[in-house]
Amino acid sequence: MANSMRIGVSWFVIIVTLTALKSFKTEDDAVLAEPGDGAVLTPSRGRGGGIRARIERINARRQEREQARKARKEVCYDDVGCFTVPRKISPLKKFPESPETVGTTFMLFTRQNGTIINHAATLNTDDVQIISSGEGQRSILYSNFDTQRPVKIIIHGFRGSGKDRGALFGVDAFLNMGDVNVIAVDWEKGASGPSYSQAVANTELVGRQTGLLLIDMMTLGVRPSDIHIVGFSLGAHIAACASHILLTRLQVKVGRITGLDPASPIFRSKFVVEPERKLDKNDAEFVDVIHTDGSPFWTDGFGLLQPLGHVDFFPNGGREQPGCSDGRASVVVSHFEGSLDIDIACSHVRAWRFFVESLSQRPGGCQFMAYPCHGGLPSFLQGNCYSTLQKCARENGPSAEPCGMMGINADKSRGRGALYLVTRDSSPFCGDQLRATVMVSEKTQNTRGILHMVLTHGNTSTNFRIHCEYRFLDVVRGGRKMLGLAAAEYGTLKPDITPTVQATLGYQSLSFQAITTTAPNTEQDDVTPISPKIYLDQVSIADAYGNSWNYCGKDTLLEDKNLTYIDEVTITLKMSSCSP
């Protein structure tokens, strides 16, 4: 009996002791304890607020991590790492496809096989060498890549290919310009979709692959300042992604990125695409951008209209280009019809053509000279800033401030910010930039319409769209000036070869007045629409070098002699000035 009591007391003491030990926790025990998934630490009442506050912070951090994990999805690929997208976001946000699906290829072109380069005409790429990142830089070391030569990287856009004739024209132009390494990034499979939003997602993958290749090149001795990336459309944003890799891993920037009408659809919204995936001036030591198909409306324009770089060029205002008929809502049409042809994307592609043309321009020849216009697009179209171009032309051309040179020599000129210029409507696009001024006679009643002028000089002609000096570009008022800009074929309009020129002006009215007449011997009225007549006092053409051709003829009437609803007149302009 006594033994039984002793055993019972002993178990009671052990149980009480264990219970006491279990309920006793030091401050350090509470802090070091890591909760598992779903576990929540409960602060004891014993030692006051310090322990309780620390436990609450631990619980808060755990909840934040759990919420972040639930809020994003992640996919990872060998060599290039992981990509994340938020779970709750626009369906336009997608993961990039796998490297095997995208099939990115880096094609190296050099002068190794000669100095006469003609890939574009023959589509012969037998001399191409394929290089890649990784593997201890072996593919680069065993190629014709020369670490002492500049590196030019060309990246195509949506539904393009590194083997397209247009891309090869760029390759040839670079090699004919100098002894350089040219790398054409071919991501044709990833750029083909199946949807545009998928191609956008693939740009991040291609950008990382390009960035890793650049790191290998720098490891072998290539200087960042010798790297120039030229990206068209989505390719411009791939350049931004590649730059982000260099900035985060090496804290360096490439020397230059040229964005050729950087793609607009999806990239307009910062809520769909992260800032580091969209081209801006922080992506390189020098970023120049050419805008050719921008629009303030999301349904129209394949390119971004807002300034992105250290210098942004807006040829012909940066919207629909001369010689193109892209049509309204081109983005919607191409998206829903699943097609993207040259007719829809004519203005968009023009950025690439401008740049390639600049590669063959030589000193003393035609140059894409651009100039600032503080009043923006409306002021530029009205010709209000043309005097700045004239000032630059007198002061040693592109080296004069504040003008710039669109294309390959943008980094050698001094102009920065938004710059404007006009181009021709067909190749060669560079031409002599002209301004037309039309003085409307006070005899003209207020009306609305469109005034065109065709200037004939020698064996060529130049087309002008003449705008009112007010922002309402189709309003015509008596006693006011109308102005227009155009580019003539280079060297065809000079005082010594064209002392006189001929111009045909045509006016298409948008305002009609109804005139009621009664036919003889009938009781039936005829209603005939007529438009107010246009009378002109003076017409002048000025070039960038201070020359001008003038017509002086007070109250010159434009008439519809051919019953085409277009009033016309043909006049001769001479280099003599008009009397006041």
Secondary structure as the mmCIF struct_conf table of DSSP 4:
data_model
#
loop_
_struct_conf.conf_type_id
_struct_conf.id
_struct_conf.beg_label_comp_id
_struct_conf.beg_label_asym_id
_struct_conf.beg_label_seq_id
_struct_conf.end_label_comp_id
_struct_conf.end_label_asym_id
_struct_conf.end_label_seq_id
HELX_RH_AL_P HELX_RH_AL_P1 ALA A 2 SER A 23
HELX_RH_AL_P HELX_RH_AL_P2 GLU A 27 LEU A 32
TURN_TY1_P TURN_TY1_P1 ASP A 37 GLY A 38
BEND BEND1 ARG A 45 ARG A 45
TURN_TY1_P TURN_TY1_P2 GLY A 46 ARG A 47
HELX_RH_AL_P HELX_RH_AL_P3 GLY A 49 ALA A 71
STRN STRN1 ARG A 72 TYR A 77
TURN_TY1_P TURN_TY1_P3 ASP A 78 VAL A 80
STRN STRN2 GLY A 81 PRO A 86
BEND BEND2 ARG A 87 ILE A 89
TURN_TY1_P TURN_TY1_P4 PRO A 91 LEU A 92
HELX_LH_PP_P HELX_LH_PP_P1 PHE A 95 SER A 98
HELX_RH_AL_P HELX_RH_AL_P4 PRO A 99 VAL A 102
STRN STRN3 THR A 105 PHE A 109
BEND BEND3 ARG A 111 ARG A 111
TURN_TY1_P TURN_TY1_P5 GLN A 112 ASN A 113
BEND BEND4 THR A 115 THR A 115
HELX_RH_AL_P HELX_RH_AL_P5 HIS A 119 THR A 122
TURN_TY1_P TURN_TY1_P6 LEU A 123 LEU A 123
TURN_TY1_P TURN_TY1_P7 ASP A 126 ASP A 127
STRN STRN4 GLN A 129 ILE A 131
BEND BEND5 SER A 133 SER A 133
HELX_RH_3T_P HELX_RH_3T_P1 GLU A 135 GLN A 137
HELX_RH_AL_P HELX_RH_AL_P6 ARG A 138 LEU A 141
TURN_TY1_P TURN_TY1_P8 TYR A 142 TYR A 142
BEND BEND6 SER A 143 ASN A 144
TURN_TY1_P TURN_TY1_P9 THR A 147 GLN A 148
BEND BEND7 ARG A 149 ARG A 149
STRN STRN5 VAL A 151 ILE A 155
TURN_TY1_P TURN_TY1_P10 PHE A 158 ARG A 159
TURN_TY1_P TURN_TY1_P11 GLY A 162 LYS A 163
BEND BEND8 ASP A 164 ASP A 164
HELX_RH_AL_P HELX_RH_AL_P7 ARG A 165 MET A 177
BEND BEND9 GLY A 178 ASP A 179
STRN STRN6 ASN A 181 ASP A 186
HELX_RH_AL_P HELX_RH_AL_P8 GLU A 188 ALA A 191
TURN_TY1_P TURN_TY1_P12 SER A 192 SER A 192
BEND BEND10 PRO A 194 SER A 195
HELX_RH_AL_P HELX_RH_AL_P9 TYR A 196 THR A 219
TURN_TY1_P TURN_TY1_P13 LEU A 220 GLY A 221
HELX_RH_3T_P HELX_RH_3T_P2 PRO A 224 ASP A 226
STRN STRN7 ILE A 227 PHE A 232
TURN_TY1_P TURN_TY1_P14 SER A 233 SER A 233
HELX_RH_AL_P HELX_RH_AL_P10 LEU A 234 ARG A 249
TURN_TY1_P TURN_TY1_P15 LEU A 250 LEU A 250
STRN STRN8 VAL A 254 LEU A 260
BEND BEND11 ASP A 261 ASP A 261
STRN STRN9 ALA A 263 ALA A 263
TURN_TY1_P TURN_TY1_P16 PRO A 265 ARG A 268
TURN_TY1_P TURN_TY1_P17 LYS A 270 VAL A 272
BEND BEND12 VAL A 273 VAL A 273
HELX_RH_3T_P HELX_RH_3T_P3 PRO A 275 ARG A 277
BEND BEND13 LYS A 278 LYS A 278
HELX_RH_3T_P HELX_RH_3T_P4 LYS A 281 ASP A 283
STRN STRN10 ALA A 284 ILE A 290
BEND BEND14 THR A 292 ASP A 293
BEND BEND15 PRO A 296 PHE A 297
TURN_TY1_P TURN_TY1_P18 TRP A 298 THR A 299
BEND BEND16 ASP A 300 ASP A 300
BEND BEND17 PHE A 302 PHE A 302
STRN STRN11 GLY A 303 GLY A 303
BEND BEND18 GLN A 306 GLN A 306
BEND BEND19 GLY A 309 HIS A 310
STRN STRN12 VAL A 311 PRO A 315
HELX_RH_3T_P HELX_RH_3T_P5 ASN A 316 GLY A 318
BEND BEND20 ARG A 319 GLU A 320
HELX_LH_PP_P HELX_LH_PP_P2 GLN A 321 GLN A 321
TURN_TY1_P TURN_TY1_P19 PRO A 322 GLY A 323
TURN_TY1_P TURN_TY1_P20 ARG A 328 ALA A 329
HELX_RH_AL_P HELX_RH_AL_P11 SER A 330 GLU A 337
TURN_TY1_P TURN_TY1_P21 GLY A 338 GLY A 338
TURN_TY1_P TURN_TY1_P22 ILE A 342 ILE A 344
BEND BEND21 ALA A 345 ALA A 345
HELX_RH_AL_P HELX_RH_AL_P12 CYS A 346 SER A 358
TURN_TY1_P TURN_TY1_P23 LEU A 359 SER A 360
TURN_TY1_P TURN_TY1_P24 PRO A 363 GLY A 364
BEND BEND22 GLY A 365 GLY A 365
STRN STRN13 MET A 369 ALA A 370
STRN STRN14 TYR A 371 TYR A 371
TURN_TY1_P TURN_TY1_P25 HIS A 374 GLY A 375
HELX_RH_AL_P HELX_RH_AL_P13 GLY A 376 LEU A 381
TURN_TY1_P TURN_TY1_P26 GLN A 382 CYS A 385
HELX_RH_AL_P HELX_RH_AL_P14 TYR A 386 ARG A 394
TURN_TY1_P TURN_TY1_P27 GLU A 395 ASN A 396
HELX_RH_3T_P HELX_RH_3T_P6 GLY A 397 SER A 399
BEND BEND23 ALA A 400 ALA A 400
TURN_TY1_P TURN_TY1_P28 GLU A 401 PRO A 402
STRN STRN15 GLY A 404 MET A 405
BEND BEND24 GLY A 407 GLY A 407
HELX_RH_3T_P HELX_RH_3T_P7 ILE A 408 LYS A 412
BEND BEND25 SER A 413 SER A 413
STRN STRN16 GLY A 417 LEU A 421
BEND BEND26 ASP A 425 PRO A 428
STRN STRN17 GLY A 431 VAL A 440
HELX_LH_PP_P HELX_LH_PP_P3 SER A 441 SER A 441
TURN_TY1_P TURN_TY1_P29 GLU A 442 LYS A 443
BEND BEND27 THR A 444 THR A 444
HELX_LH_PP_P HELX_LH_PP_P4 GLN A 445 ASN A 446
STRN STRN18 THR A 447 HIS A 457
TURN_TY1_P TURN_TY1_P30 GLY A 458 ASN A 459
STRN STRN19 THR A 460 CYS A 468
BEND BEND28 GLU A 469 PHE A 472
TURN_TY1_P TURN_TY1_P31 LEU A 473 ASP A 474
STRN STRN20 VAL A 475 VAL A 476
TURN_TY1_P TURN_TY1_P32 GLY A 478 GLY A 479
STRN STRN21 LYS A 481 GLU A 489
TURN_TY1_P TURN_TY1_P33 TYR A 490 GLY A 491
BEND BEND29 THR A 492 THR A 492
TURN_TY1_P TURN_TY1_P34 PRO A 495 ILE A 497
BEND BEND30 PRO A 499 PRO A 499
STRN STRN22 THR A 500 SER A 509
BEND BEND31 LEU A 510 LEU A 510
STRN STRN23 GLN A 513 THR A 518
TURN_TY1_P TURN_TY1_P35 PRO A 520 ASN A 521
STRN STRN24 ASP A 525 ILE A 530
STRN STRN25 TYR A 535 ASP A 543
TURN_TY1_P TURN_TY1_P36 ALA A 544 TYR A 545
BEND BEND32 GLY A 546 GLY A 546
STRN STRN26 SER A 548 LEU A 557
HELX_LH_PP_P HELX_LH_PP_P5 LEU A 558 LEU A 558
STRN STRN27 GLU A 559 GLU A 559
TURN_TY1_P TURN_TY1_P37 LYS A 561 ASN A 562
BEND BEND33 LEU A 563 TYR A 565
STRN STRN28 ASP A 567 LYS A 574
BEND BEND34 MET A 575 SER A 576
HELX_LH_PP_P HELX_LH_PP_P6 SER A 577 SER A 579
#
